[in-house]
Amino acid sequence: MIARRTLLRTGAPLVALVLLAGLAAGCEEATGEESGWEGGEAPLDVVATMTIVGDLAEQIGGDAVDVDVVVPVGADPHTFEPRPSDAETVEGADFLVSNGAGLEERWLNDMLARSDGTHVALAEGIDPRTFEEGEDAGEPDPHLWNDPVLVRDGYVPALVDALAEALPDDEVEGLSERAEAYTAELDALDAWAAEAVATIPAEQRKLVTTHDAFGYFGQRYGVDVVGTLYGVSTETEPSPAEVTGLVEAIRDEAVVAVFVETLTSPELMERVADEAGVELGEDLLGDSVGEEEGTDTYVGMMRANISAIVEGLGGEPPAWEGASR
């Protein structure tokens, strides 16, 4: 759960194979720029741009970190408008964790230019998918966390490497142990998700959501993303022609349900569902962990979203048997 913009540990289990090579390489490698942070103290004050990467920092860092999250639970990192106090937090951070891949770019870049702390963008080392059409054509899709394997193989090692350089030597062993446990949990999440999606009738594995955030999920688990109301961001309202086109696509593809994400108003998607004659599925958590216990971590958010998608499309998710820590 997140309270007062500070991410609190819930003890949720999670995962990742850990590469701790190059611990003496210097903090500047986390950002490609020289850092003013010299490390050596714990707990390390960590600033995370959004709740998802904040939770990863908590899960991997454990008691060795104290995490403050800038974009609070339920807020949209695409459209976030920072307050002066947020700018002070980011610019004064010794250690900043972001998603990267353009997600926070609009409001974060100017702050980074005024900061001399360590910055690690967790998606930086992953080759992202790019949007093929529309106003976002050619742009990277920043929602890589919707494939837990990318989190396991990309986000977690990047975070471990950066934290290992910033924390005292006696904290590194615990860092490695937590990352290994988290990797095992991500493996369990991936296996469970594949099993859950397999229960959806093959002809019904077609997804329509509020904004274009589930492409990685679709690629990983064989779900066709038929369309969305918005593009990569929710900043620009869809035109009447685009709404009509989505309704027609839903009918043509025989989509059985559409989904609203919690960061957007439901009215427009409710109209789409009504005009297309399809069900409105359970709300999905979009670009943020949830407020309720059980959804307030990355793994909990993913489980909730996958369960909602699978049930809405006619499947039945299996019982969750992920390991606990």
N, C-alpha and C positions, 0 to 999 in steps of 0.2 A: 504494500500500500504506500502511497506517496502522500505525505502530509507537509503542509507549509513549504512546498516546493523542495523538500529534502526527501530523497528516496530512502526508505527504511527497509532493511533486510527482512525478508519473510521466511528465510530458511528454505526457499524453493530449490529443488535439485536441478542441476544442469550439467553442461558438457564441453570437451574440446581437447584434441591432441595438441600438445604444447611443444613449441619449438623455442628453446631458451638460448639458442646459439647467438653469439654476438652481444653478450651482456655488457661488454666493455666498450661498445661501439660509440656511446655518447648519445645524450638525449636528443640532439638535433636531428637524428635520423628518423624520429617519429614524425617530423614535419617537413624535413628537407631544409629547415632553417635553424640557425643557431638559437638555442634556448637560454633563458636566464635562470632556469631552475637547476640547482646543483644536486638535488636529491638528498637522501640520507635521513629522512624523518618519517615517522609513522605515528598516528594515521596521517596519510597524505590527503590533503584537501583536493578533491577532484570536482570539476565543474563539467556537467554533461549537458549537451544542448537539448536533448529530448528524453522522454521517459524510457524508451526502449534501450538506448545505449547506456542510460543511467543504470538500469537494472543489470545489464551485462557487467558494468563496472563494479556494482555491488556484489554480484555473484562471484566474480573472479577475485576481486580485491578483498572481500570479507572485512574483517576487523582492521585491516591495514589501510583502509580508505574511508573517507567521510565524503559522501557524494551530495552535491547540490545540483538540482535540475532546473534549467532555465525555462523551457517550454513546459508548462504544467500538464498534469493528467487531463485528457479531454480537449486540449488545445491543438490546433493544426500547425505543425512546424513549417508548412509551405507559406501560410499567410500570417504567421506570428509577427506582431509589432512589439519590439522590445521597449521597455521603459528605461529611463536613465539608470535606474538601479541595476537592471539586467546588463546594460553595457559596462557598468562598473565591475560587476561580477565576472563577466567574460574577460575584460581587459586586464583585470587583476589576477586572473587564475594562474597558478603555477602549473597546473596540469588540466588540460581541456580535452574532452572526448566528444567528437561529433560523428554523425553518420557519414557525411560526405556525399559524393556523387551528385552534387548540386542541390541536395535537399534544403540545406540551411543557407545556401550561398547568398540569397538576396539580402538577408539581414545580418549575416555573420561576418562577411569578408572585411568590412570596414573595421569591425572590432578587432579582428585578428591582426590587422595592419598596425594597430596600436598596442598590441600585446607582445611581450617577450617570453611568455611561458611556453612550455611544451604543449604541442597540439597533435593529437593522433586522430585521423579520420579513418574510421574502421573499415569503410568500403574501398579505401584508396587502392589496395593491392588486388582488387578483384576486377576482372574485365566485365563490365556491365552490359546487359542487353540495351539496345537503343530503340526508341519509338520509330515506327516505320512510316507513319502518316500523320496528318493534322499539323497543328501549330507546333507540336513538340517533336516533329520528325527530325531524326538525327541526334536528339538529346538523350543522355543516359537516363535510365530508369533507376531512381535512387532507392526503391523499396526492396532492396536485396534481402532484408530480414524475412520476407515471406517465403523464402526457401531456407529451412534450418540447416541444410548442408553448407550453404554459403556462410552462415553464421559460424558454424563449426570450423570450417576450413579457412575462413578469411577473417572475420571479426575477432574471434577469440585469440588466435595467434598474434594478431596485430596488437591487441590490448595487453596480452601477456608480455610481449617483448617490451612495450613501452613502460608498463608498470614495473617490470623487473629492473629497469634502469633507474627508475625514480625512487624505488623503495630500498630500505637497508638490506644488506645481504641476508640477515637472519629472517627476513620476511619472504624470501624467494621460494624456499621449499614449500611453505604453505600456499603460495600463489600457484605453484605447479600442481599441488594436490587438488586444489579447488578447480583448476582448469581441467584436469583429467576427469574429475567427477562430473563437471558440467558437460564435457564432451560425451560422456556416456549417456547423459540425459538427453542431449540433442540427437544422438543416435536413436534413442528410444522414441523421441518425438517424430523423427523422420519415418521410422518403421510403422509407428501407429498411424501417422497421416496417410501413408500409402495403403495400409490395410483399410482405413476408413473410406478413402475415396473409391477403393475397389468395390465397395458395397453399393455404390451408385450405379444404376443401370447405365450401360455404356453410352446409349443414345441421349442420356440426360446429363452428361458431364459437360455442361455449358453454363458459363458464369456471366452474370451482368451485375456490376456494382456501381456505386456512386462515382468514384474516380479511379483512374487507371493505376491501381496499386497492386494488383494480384497477378501480374504477368509472370513473375518468378514462381509463384505457387502453381500456376497453370502449367508452366514448362516442366516443373519437377514432377507433378503428379498426374499429368495427362488430362487436364481440364481445359477446355477451350474457352478463352475469354471472348465472348461474342461482342461485347461493347460496354461502354460506360457513359455516364452523363457528362462528366468532366474529363479533362486530360490528366496529365501528371499532377497538376495542381488544381485546387478548387477556386482559384482567384477569378477565373473568367466564366460567366454564366453561359450555359449552352443556348444556342439560338433555337427558335421554334422549329426550324428545318432539321437541326441536329436531334432534337427530341423526337420529332416524327420519324426520322431515320432509325433511331434506336427502337422505337415501337415496332417498326416494320421488320427490323432484324430479329427482334424477339419472336415475332410471329413466324417469320421465314425459317428460323432455326429451331422452332418448337421448344424454346426455353421454358422450363416449368416454374421457375421462381426467380425473382430479382431481389437484390439486397441493398439496404441503406447502411452507410457507415456512420458511426456516432459523431464524427466531426462535421457532418453536414445536416441541413434541414431535410426532413423526410418528405415534405409535401410534393416536390417535383417527381421523386421516384414513385410515390404513391399514385400519382396521376399516370405515370408510365405504366405501372402494373395494372391499373384499372383499364386503360385504353388497350393494352395488349391482352388483357384477359388472363393474367397469370397471378400466382400467389406472391405475396411479399414475405420474404424470409426473415428470420430473426436478425436483429441488428448486428453488424460486424464492428469490431473495434478497429478504427482506422488510424494508423500512424501514431498510436498511443496505447499504452497499457490501460487497463480498466481501473475503476475506482473500487469495485467490489473484491473482497477476498476471493482468491482463486483465479482472478483475471488480472491481478496487479503485478504480475511479472511477465517477462517475455514468453516463457513457456506457457503460462496460464492464459495469456492473450491468444497465443497460437492455437491452443487446445479449444478455447471458446469459439474462435473464428472457424476452425476446421469442422467442429461439431455442428455449428450453425449451417455452414455450406452443405455438408453432407446430408443433414436431415432435411434441409430445404429442397435439395435436389433428388430426394427419394431414397437416400441410403440410411444406414444405421451404424453410427460409429461404435467400434468395440470398446470394451472397458479399458480405462487407462491403467497401465501397469508400470509406468516409469518409476525408476528408483528414486528414493528420497534420501536427502542428506540431513 
